[in-house]
Amino acid sequence: MPGLARTFQTAPAAVPRDNTAKYLDSALGAEGFEAPDWLVPDLEDGTAPDMKAEALENVIDRLPGHADSFPGEIWPRVQWAYDSEAAREQGREEIHRLVSEVGEHIDGVVVPKVGRLEDVKDAAGVVAEAEREFGFEDGAIGLSVIIETAQARSDLREISLFGHDSRLTGLVFGPVDYTAELGGRDIGSGRPRWDGLLEAMSNEASANDLVAIGGPFDHLFKERAGITFYNADGYADQVEHEAQLGLDGSWSLYPKQTAQANRIHMPTTEELERNVHKIEAFQEAKAGGTGAVTVDGQMVDEATFKNFVNTVETVREIDEAHPDQTSEMYDETLLERALTVDTSWE
């Protein structure tokens, strides 16, 4: 089963600053709710064309000293494009360098602009080849792909089925390239939301034990009355919508976005209290020999019970990776109940 992926934060691996690794350094040192579940050092669109070689060197230089203390997973985004042999060759070289020099510090690679199933299999084969060449066990390095082309959308089910029994771990939506490829238009209210694609991603990911992650929200700032401010409402609206559709996580471009998405893709205090209470009441009734169990007027069957348990298991998983987040989100007594309550059905 895939792990936590509430936040997929891309960080340019090289920028035109005195310290070209400034944003990568900042992301690797993030704490609290600003620490993403998936940190994605970006060698692709987030890095200028003339800095991509330096970006790769920055990742190789920084990860050995910081990856072990980073609380989440690290997934560099390499160059790739189904319609460009030059981009695919760059991606192959980057994957081989990453696996060779920092393979023990990465959980996988993110491959953008994949096309049909065969293109995804080609990317998976490149990772497998690098594993064999540099002495890693089969499957040690994962693969996630960005669904941002018409061909990938057409083959979404086949790609997802391939993921069920392969190293493919995640499906990520890339709305900018997808909109451009389909000829979609911003007619005054922004790009299309592409809800049908997001719903299909959520379904196929759930069916094949993959994670599904929404696309970036790039309207970081708003201006009103001469003042520019962070667009927290706009981003929260998008992340809440993605959570309602069942996506596991959201794309983040900025630490403040990461802090918001981590919270939104996390049970609220009220939700956790309600479901812990229902599990406790169910276990008490079951211990008393009650046949059909009713909790707070609700008949509890196995499917209902599983929904209660999902909330608790999510909190337990977050607590294992980010105990500073759970201790800030929940009071000590509630958290202890969540961590110790008996979640067995039988």
Residue pairs with C-beta under 8 A, 6 or more apart in sequence:
1 209
2 169
2 170
2 209
2 210
2 211
2 248
3 37
3 73
3 317
3 321
4 37
4 72
4 249
4 317
4 318
4 321
5 37
5 38
5 73
5 170
5 211
5 213
5 248
5 249
6 36
6 37
6 248
6 249
6 250
6 261
6 262
6 265
6 266
6 318
7 36
7 37
7 38
7 72
7 249
7 250
7 252
7 258
7 261
7 262
7 265
8 36
8 37
8 38
8 40
8 75
8 172
8 213
8 249
8 250
8 251
8 252
9 27
9 36
9 38
9 39
9 40
9 251
9 252
9 253
9 255
9 257
9 258
10 40
10 42
10 46
10 77
10 216
10 251
10 252
10 253
11 23
11 24
11 26
11 27
11 39
11 40
11 41
11 42
11 46
12 23
12 24
12 42
12 46
12 47
12 55
13 21
13 23
13 24
13 41
13 42
13 43
13 46
13 47
13 55
13 56
13 58
13 59
13 76
14 20
14 21
14 24
14 47
14 48
14 51
14 52
14 54
14 55
14 58
15 22
15 23
15 47
15 48
15 51
16 48
16 51
19 25
20 51
20 54
20 55
20 58
21 58
21 61
21 62
24 41
24 58
24 59
24 62
25 62
25 66
26 255
27 36
27 39
27 41
27 255
28 39
28 62
28 63
28 66
28 67
28 70
29 66
30 36
30 39
30 255
30 258
31 324
32 259
32 324
32 325
32 328
33 258
33 259
33 262
33 263
33 325
33 328
34 255
34 256
34 258
34 259
35 70
35 71
35 72
35 258
35 262
35 322
35 325
36 72
36 252
36 258
36 262
37 72
37 73
37 249
37 262
37 321
38 72
38 73
38 74
38 75
38 107
38 213
38 249
39 70
39 72
39 73
39 74
39 75
40 74
40 75
40 76
40 77
40 110
41 55
41 58
41 59
41 74
41 76
41 77
42 55
42 76
42 77
43 52
43 55
43 56
43 59
43 76
43 77
43 78
43 79
43 94
44 77
44 78
44 79
44 80
44 112
45 112
46 77
47 55
52 79
52 90
56 94
56 97
56 98
59 76
59 98
59 102
60 97
60 98
60 101
60 102
63 74
63 102
63 105
63 106
64 102
64 105
67 74
67 102
67 105
67 106
68 105
71 321
71 322
72 321
72 322
73 107
73 108
74 105
74 106
74 107
75 106
75 107
75 108
75 109
75 110
75 142
75 144
76 94
76 98
76 106
76 109
76 110
77 109
77 110
77 111
77 112
77 146
78 90
78 91
78 94
78 95
78 98
78 109
78 110
78 111
78 112
79 87
79 90
79 91
79 94
79 112
80 87
80 88
80 90
80 91
80 111
80 112
80 113
80 114
80 123
81 87
81 88
81 112
81 113
82 88
82 113
82 114
82 115
82 116
82 119
82 149
82 151
82 152
83 113
83 115
87 113
88 122
91 111
91 123
91 126
92 126
94 109
95 109
95 126
95 127
95 130
96 126
96 129
96 130
96 133
98 106
98 109
98 130
99 106
99 127
99 130
99 131
99 133
99 134
99 136
99 141
100 130
100 133
100 134
103 130
103 131
103 134
103 136
103 140
103 141
106 141
107 141
107 142
108 127
108 141
108 142
108 143
108 144
108 167
108 169
109 127
109 141
109 142
109 143
109 144
110 144
110 145
110 146
110 170
110 172
111 120
111 123
111 143
111 144
111 145
111 146
112 145
112 146
112 148
112 174
112 177
113 146
113 148
113 149
113 174
113 177
114 120
114 123
114 145
114 146
114 147
114 149
114 152
114 159
115 149
115 151
115 152
115 155
116 151
116 152
116 154
116 155
116 158
117 155
117 158
117 159
117 162
119 151
119 152
120 143
120 145
120 152
120 155
120 159
120 162
120 168
121 162
123 143
123 145
124 143
124 162
124 166
124 167
124 168
127 141
127 143
127 167
128 138
128 167
130 136
130 141
131 137
131 138
131 139
131 140
131 141
132 138
139 167
141 167
142 167
142 168
142 169
142 170
143 166
143 167
143 168
143 169
144 168
144 169
144 170
144 171
144 172
144 211
145 152
145 159
145 168
145 170
145 171
145 172
146 172
146 173
146 174
147 153
147 156
147 159
147 171
147 172
147 173
147 174
147 178
147 197
147 201
148 173
148 174
148 175
148 176
148 177
148 178
148 181
149 177
149 178
149 181
150 178
150 181
150 182
152 159
153 178
153 197
156 171
156 197
156 200
156 201
156 204
157 204
159 168
159 171
160 171
160 204
160 205
160 207
160 208
160 210
161 208
162 168
163 169
163 171
163 208
163 209
163 210
164 207
164 208
164 209
164 210
168 210
169 210
169 211
170 205
170 210
170 211
170 212
170 213
171 201
171 204
171 205
171 210
171 211
171 212
171 213
172 212
172 213
172 215
172 251
173 194
173 197
173 198
173 201
173 213
173 214
173 215
173 251
174 215
175 191
175 192
175 194
175 215
175 216
176 191
176 215
176 216
176 218
178 184
178 194
178 197
179 191
179 192
179 194
184 191
184 192
190 219
193 241
195 245
198 212
198 214
198 242
198 245
198 247
199 245
201 212
201 247
202 212
202 245
202 246
202 247
203 246
204 210
204 212
205 211
205 212
205 248
206 212
206 246
211 248
211 249
212 246
212 247
212 248
212 249
213 247
213 248
213 249
213 250
213 251
214 238
214 239
214 242
214 247
214 249
214 250
214 251
215 251
216 251
216 252
216 253
217 234
217 235
217 238
217 239
217 250
217 251
217 253
217 257
218 253
219 231
219 234
220 230
220 231
220 235
220 253
220 254
220 257
221 228
221 229
221 230
221 231
222 228
222 229
222 230
222 231
222 234
223 229
230 256
232 256
232 260
235 257
235 260
235 261
236 260
236 264
238 250
239 250
239 260
239 261
239 264
239 265
240 264
242 250
243 250
243 264
243 265
248 265
249 261
249 265
250 257
250 261
250 264
250 265
252 258
252 261
262 322
262 325
263 329
266 314
266 315
266 318
266 325
266 329
267 275
267 311
267 314
267 315
269 329
269 330
269 331
269 334
271 311
272 311
272 312
272 315
272 330
272 334
272 338
273 334
275 307
275 308
275 309
275 311
275 312
276 311
276 312
276 334
276 337
276 338
276 341
277 296
278 295
278 296
278 298
278 300
278 308
279 305
279 308
279 309
279 312
279 341
279 342
279 343
280 337
280 341
281 295
281 296
282 293
282 295
282 300
282 305
282 308
283 341
283 342
285 293
285 294
285 295
286 293
292 299
293 299
293 300
294 300
298 304
302 345
305 345
306 345
309 343
312 338
312 341
312 343
313 343
315 326
315 330
315 335
315 338
315 339
316 338
316 339
318 325
318 326
319 325
319 326
319 335
319 339
326 335
327 335
330 338
